[in-house]
Amino acid sequence: MKDGEPCTSRGVSTVLEGVTPRPRTKGSMAWRFLPYELYTMQRYLQYDRLQELNMTHFDCWASRFGETVTALELAPEGTGYRARTRFSKFFNLPELMNLFREVTDIKTADQLNLPTPEVEYHNIVAQPTEHQKEMVQVLSERASRVHSGSVDPSEDNMLKITGDGRKLGLDQRIINQLLPDEPGTKVNQCVGNIMQIWRDGEADKLTQLVFCDISTPQAAPSKKAAKQLDNPTLHALEQAVPLDEPEPAFTIYEDIRQKLIAQGMPAEQIAFIHEAKTEVQKKELFSKVRTGQVRVLLGSTSKMGAGTNVQDRLVALHDLDCPWVRLEVA
């Protein structure tokens, strides 16, 4: 497909399989679509129509339907504010709705009337430790050097700084596992909540999910060089000279598991989604969660998001961090 050409029907079906707009109010177009996402969908579905209206270029489309607002927002490094111009809302909504309805059938949540559970949200605030405050200041200094151009992008850049900030926001030990495990951290508060809900749901074997996209379980590094090189001499040397087991890397997953076990939860009731390597193993694990044999399942958004069928006894869901991709934020 050449640049600018509409995609084929096969491409359209592939794109639309993952699209579920969710109107906020009855008949509203205030979807979770961003303006450029809606424009992209119209280019897929209504390319000829946009040509008729001289709106094939985003700037032309945005000038008719999107309103920009300049406002202060928190800087990526977490200190200070910066002025940014972004799309804030749609306007000319009746015209936009009529145009989009030429190729879509819009159904709102109240029209579908699908059964959904009642949700009770709890936002737990964890105060930063002194180490975290110092590290945030370092991140700010790094960001200043990047913005001033005094550091080579191969050495440091905003992507690295943002990644370190996400790790630091979850737990300081991800940055340096020698730092202390302080009682009021996000992870320790989550462990306390999990244990309380576990005790309260003991009679009905109620289950919980814990989402964490950072510091996930890692495969143990091979200690045998001969395994990669397939060298008989190295095989013989490794058999003759015993090597020390490498110290396992710190992960939030294992930290949570050990703390839950230490507080009385049986180890067999805790599982990681990463332990299910195949579809068969995943189905078996999901079955154990549905029957209450596994009562706490930890996983990442990518591995434990769509398609996770474990809701039979589910009573709580814990989000330790925010997903990296916007569309994964419910």
Contacts in CASP RR format, 6 or more apart in sequence:
PFRMAT RR
TARGET T0000
AUTHOR 0000-0000-0000
METHOD contacts of the structure
MODEL  1
MKDGEPCTSRGVSTVLEGVTPRPRTKGSMAWRFLPYELYTMQRYLQYDRL
QELNMTHFDCWASRFGETVTALELAPEGTGYRARTRFSKFFNLPELMNLF
REVTDIKTADQLNLPTPEVEYHNIVAQPTEHQKEMVQVLSERASRVHSGS
VDPSEDNMLKITGDGRKLGLDQRIINQLLPDEPGTKVNQCVGNIMQIWRD
GEADKLTQLVFCDISTPQAAPSKKAAKQLDNPTLHALEQAVPLDEPEPAF
TIYEDIRQKLIAQGMPAEQIAFIHEAKTEVQKKELFSKVRTGQVRVLLGS
TSKMGAGTNVQDRLVALHDLDCPWVRLEVA
1 7 0 8 1.000
1 8 0 8 1.000
4 43 0 8 1.000
4 47 0 8 1.000
4 56 0 8 1.000
5 47 0 8 1.000
6 43 0 8 1.000
6 44 0 8 1.000
6 47 0 8 1.000
6 48 0 8 1.000
7 15 0 8 1.000
7 44 0 8 1.000
11 44 0 8 1.000
12 44 0 8 1.000
12 45 0 8 1.000
15 41 0 8 1.000
15 44 0 8 1.000
19 41 0 8 1.000
21 31 0 8 1.000
21 32 0 8 1.000
21 33 0 8 1.000
21 106 0 8 1.000
22 31 0 8 1.000
22 32 0 8 1.000
22 109 0 8 1.000
23 29 0 8 1.000
23 30 0 8 1.000
23 31 0 8 1.000
23 106 0 8 1.000
23 108 0 8 1.000
23 109 0 8 1.000
24 30 0 8 1.000
24 31 0 8 1.000
25 108 0 8 1.000
26 108 0 8 1.000
26 110 0 8 1.000
26 111 0 8 1.000
27 106 0 8 1.000
27 108 0 8 1.000
28 108 0 8 1.000
29 90 0 8 1.000
29 93 0 8 1.000
29 96 0 8 1.000
29 97 0 8 1.000
29 100 0 8 1.000
30 89 0 8 1.000
30 90 0 8 1.000
31 38 0 8 1.000
33 41 0 8 1.000
34 87 0 8 1.000
35 62 0 8 1.000
35 65 0 8 1.000
35 66 0 8 1.000
35 87 0 8 1.000
35 90 0 8 1.000
36 58 0 8 1.000
36 62 0 8 1.000
36 87 0 8 1.000
38 96 0 8 1.000
38 100 0 8 1.000
39 58 0 8 1.000
39 61 0 8 1.000
39 62 0 8 1.000
42 49 0 8 1.000
42 50 0 8 1.000
42 61 0 8 1.000
42 99 0 8 1.000
42 100 0 8 1.000
43 50 0 8 1.000
43 56 0 8 1.000
45 103 0 8 1.000
45 104 0 8 1.000
46 99 0 8 1.000
46 100 0 8 1.000
46 102 0 8 1.000
46 103 0 8 1.000
47 56 0 8 1.000
49 99 0 8 1.000
49 102 0 8 1.000
50 56 0 8 1.000
50 61 0 8 1.000
53 99 0 8 1.000
54 60 0 8 1.000
55 61 0 8 1.000
55 64 0 8 1.000
62 68 0 8 1.000
62 87 0 8 1.000
64 92 0 8 1.000
64 95 0 8 1.000
65 90 0 8 1.000
65 91 0 8 1.000
65 92 0 8 1.000
65 95 0 8 1.000
65 96 0 8 1.000
66 87 0 8 1.000
66 89 0 8 1.000
66 90 0 8 1.000
66 91 0 8 1.000
67 87 0 8 1.000
67 88 0 8 1.000
67 89 0 8 1.000
67 90 0 8 1.000
67 91 0 8 1.000
68 85 0 8 1.000
68 86 0 8 1.000
68 87 0 8 1.000
68 88 0 8 1.000
69 85 0 8 1.000
69 86 0 8 1.000
69 87 0 8 1.000
69 88 0 8 1.000
70 83 0 8 1.000
70 84 0 8 1.000
70 85 0 8 1.000
71 83 0 8 1.000
71 84 0 8 1.000
71 86 0 8 1.000
72 81 0 8 1.000
72 82 0 8 1.000
72 83 0 8 1.000
72 84 0 8 1.000
73 81 0 8 1.000
73 82 0 8 1.000
73 84 0 8 1.000
74 80 0 8 1.000
74 81 0 8 1.000
75 81 0 8 1.000
75 82 0 8 1.000
75 143 0 8 1.000
76 143 0 8 1.000
76 158 0 8 1.000
76 161 0 8 1.000
76 162 0 8 1.000
77 136 0 8 1.000
77 139 0 8 1.000
77 140 0 8 1.000
77 142 0 8 1.000
77 143 0 8 1.000
77 161 0 8 1.000
77 162 0 8 1.000
77 165 0 8 1.000
78 136 0 8 1.000
78 139 0 8 1.000
78 140 0 8 1.000
79 136 0 8 1.000
79 137 0 8 1.000
79 139 0 8 1.000
79 140 0 8 1.000
90 96 0 8 1.000
97 106 0 8 1.000
100 106 0 8 1.000
124 186 0 8 1.000
124 189 0 8 1.000
124 190 0 8 1.000
124 193 0 8 1.000
126 184 0 8 1.000
126 185 0 8 1.000
126 186 0 8 1.000
126 189 0 8 1.000
127 184 0 8 1.000
128 136 0 8 1.000
128 169 0 8 1.000
129 172 0 8 1.000
129 182 0 8 1.000
129 185 0 8 1.000
131 172 0 8 1.000
131 179 0 8 1.000
131 180 0 8 1.000
132 168 0 8 1.000
132 169 0 8 1.000
132 172 0 8 1.000
135 168 0 8 1.000
135 172 0 8 1.000
135 175 0 8 1.000
136 165 0 8 1.000
136 168 0 8 1.000
139 161 0 8 1.000
139 164 0 8 1.000
139 165 0 8 1.000
139 168 0 8 1.000
142 151 0 8 1.000
142 156 0 8 1.000
142 161 0 8 1.000
143 158 0 8 1.000
143 161 0 8 1.000
145 151 0 8 1.000
145 156 0 8 1.000
146 153 0 8 1.000
146 156 0 8 1.000
146 157 0 8 1.000
146 158 0 8 1.000
146 161 0 8 1.000
164 175 0 8 1.000
166 214 0 8 1.000
166 321 0 8 1.000
166 322 0 8 1.000
166 324 0 8 1.000
167 174 0 8 1.000
167 175 0 8 1.000
167 214 0 8 1.000
167 215 0 8 1.000
168 174 0 8 1.000
168 175 0 8 1.000
169 186 0 8 1.000
169 321 0 8 1.000
170 186 0 8 1.000
170 187 0 8 1.000
170 212 0 8 1.000
170 214 0 8 1.000
170 215 0 8 1.000
170 252 0 8 1.000
170 320 0 8 1.000
170 321 0 8 1.000
171 185 0 8 1.000
171 186 0 8 1.000
171 187 0 8 1.000
171 215 0 8 1.000
171 252 0 8 1.000
171 255 0 8 1.000
172 179 0 8 1.000
172 185 0 8 1.000
173 179 0 8 1.000
173 181 0 8 1.000
173 250 0 8 1.000
173 255 0 8 1.000
174 214 0 8 1.000
174 215 0 8 1.000
174 250 0 8 1.000
174 252 0 8 1.000
177 249 0 8 1.000
177 250 0 8 1.000
181 188 0 8 1.000
181 255 0 8 1.000
182 188 0 8 1.000
186 320 0 8 1.000
187 252 0 8 1.000
187 255 0 8 1.000
187 256 0 8 1.000
187 320 0 8 1.000
188 259 0 8 1.000
190 210 0 8 1.000
190 256 0 8 1.000
190 318 0 8 1.000
190 320 0 8 1.000
191 256 0 8 1.000
191 259 0 8 1.000
191 260 0 8 1.000
191 263 0 8 1.000
192 263 0 8 1.000
193 316 0 8 1.000
193 318 0 8 1.000
194 208 0 8 1.000
194 210 0 8 1.000
194 256 0 8 1.000
194 260 0 8 1.000
194 296 0 8 1.000
194 316 0 8 1.000
194 318 0 8 1.000
195 260 0 8 1.000
195 263 0 8 1.000
195 264 0 8 1.000
195 265 0 8 1.000
197 206 0 8 1.000
197 208 0 8 1.000
197 315 0 8 1.000
197 316 0 8 1.000
198 208 0 8 1.000
198 260 0 8 1.000
198 265 0 8 1.000
198 295 0 8 1.000
198 296 0 8 1.000
200 206 0 8 1.000
201 315 0 8 1.000
204 313 0 8 1.000
205 291 0 8 1.000
205 292 0 8 1.000
205 295 0 8 1.000
205 313 0 8 1.000
206 295 0 8 1.000
206 313 0 8 1.000
206 314 0 8 1.000
206 315 0 8 1.000
206 316 0 8 1.000
207 289 0 8 1.000
207 292 0 8 1.000
207 294 0 8 1.000
207 295 0 8 1.000
207 296 0 8 1.000
207 297 0 8 1.000
207 310 0 8 1.000
207 313 0 8 1.000
207 314 0 8 1.000
207 315 0 8 1.000
208 295 0 8 1.000
208 296 0 8 1.000
208 297 0 8 1.000
208 314 0 8 1.000
208 315 0 8 1.000
208 316 0 8 1.000
208 317 0 8 1.000
208 318 0 8 1.000
209 297 0 8 1.000
209 298 0 8 1.000
209 299 0 8 1.000
209 304 0 8 1.000
209 308 0 8 1.000
209 310 0 8 1.000
209 314 0 8 1.000
209 316 0 8 1.000
209 317 0 8 1.000
209 318 0 8 1.000
210 256 0 8 1.000
210 296 0 8 1.000
210 297 0 8 1.000
210 298 0 8 1.000
210 299 0 8 1.000
210 317 0 8 1.000
210 318 0 8 1.000
210 320 0 8 1.000
211 299 0 8 1.000
211 300 0 8 1.000
211 301 0 8 1.000
211 304 0 8 1.000
211 317 0 8 1.000
211 318 0 8 1.000
211 319 0 8 1.000
211 320 0 8 1.000
211 321 0 8 1.000
212 252 0 8 1.000
212 253 0 8 1.000
212 298 0 8 1.000
212 299 0 8 1.000
212 300 0 8 1.000
212 320 0 8 1.000
212 321 0 8 1.000
213 300 0 8 1.000
213 301 0 8 1.000
213 302 0 8 1.000
213 321 0 8 1.000
213 323 0 8 1.000
213 324 0 8 1.000
214 252 0 8 1.000
214 320 0 8 1.000
214 321 0 8 1.000
215 250 0 8 1.000
215 251 0 8 1.000
215 252 0 8 1.000
215 253 0 8 1.000
216 251 0 8 1.000
216 253 0 8 1.000
216 274 0 8 1.000
216 299 0 8 1.000
216 300 0 8 1.000
217 251 0 8 1.000
217 253 0 8 1.000
217 254 0 8 1.000
217 272 0 8 1.000
217 274 0 8 1.000
217 275 0 8 1.000
218 249 0 8 1.000
218 251 0 8 1.000
220 246 0 8 1.000
220 248 0 8 1.000
221 246 0 8 1.000
222 228 0 8 1.000
223 243 0 8 1.000
223 245 0 8 1.000
223 246 0 8 1.000
224 234 0 8 1.000
224 238 0 8 1.000
224 243 0 8 1.000
225 231 0 8 1.000
225 234 0 8 1.000
225 238 0 8 1.000
226 232 0 8 1.000
226 234 0 8 1.000
226 235 0 8 1.000
226 237 0 8 1.000
226 238 0 8 1.000
248 254 0 8 1.000
252 320 0 8 1.000
253 272 0 8 1.000
253 274 0 8 1.000
253 298 0 8 1.000
253 299 0 8 1.000
256 298 0 8 1.000
257 267 0 8 1.000
257 270 0 8 1.000
257 272 0 8 1.000
257 298 0 8 1.000
260 270 0 8 1.000
260 296 0 8 1.000
261 267 0 8 1.000
261 270 0 8 1.000
265 295 0 8 1.000
265 296 0 8 1.000
268 293 0 8 1.000
268 294 0 8 1.000
269 292 0 8 1.000
269 293 0 8 1.000
269 294 0 8 1.000
269 295 0 8 1.000
269 296 0 8 1.000
270 294 0 8 1.000
270 295 0 8 1.000
270 296 0 8 1.000
270 298 0 8 1.000
271 285 0 8 1.000
271 288 0 8 1.000
271 289 0 8 1.000
271 294 0 8 1.000
271 296 0 8 1.000
271 297 0 8 1.000
271 298 0 8 1.000
272 297 0 8 1.000
272 298 0 8 1.000
272 299 0 8 1.000
273 282 0 8 1.000
273 285 0 8 1.000
273 297 0 8 1.000
273 298 0 8 1.000
273 299 0 8 1.000
273 300 0 8 1.000
273 303 0 8 1.000
273 304 0 8 1.000
274 299 0 8 1.000
274 300 0 8 1.000
274 303 0 8 1.000
275 281 0 8 1.000
275 285 0 8 1.000
276 282 0 8 1.000
276 284 0 8 1.000
276 285 0 8 1.000
285 294 0 8 1.000
285 297 0 8 1.000
286 308 0 8 1.000
286 309 0 8 1.000
286 310 0 8 1.000
288 294 0 8 1.000
289 295 0 8 1.000
289 297 0 8 1.000
289 310 0 8 1.000
289 313 0 8 1.000
289 314 0 8 1.000
290 309 0 8 1.000
290 310 0 8 1.000
290 312 0 8 1.000
290 313 0 8 1.000
291 312 0 8 1.000
291 313 0 8 1.000
292 313 0 8 1.000
297 304 0 8 1.000
297 310 0 8 1.000
301 323 0 8 1.000
301 325 0 8 1.000
301 328 0 8 1.000
322 329 0 8 1.000
323 329 0 8 1.000
END
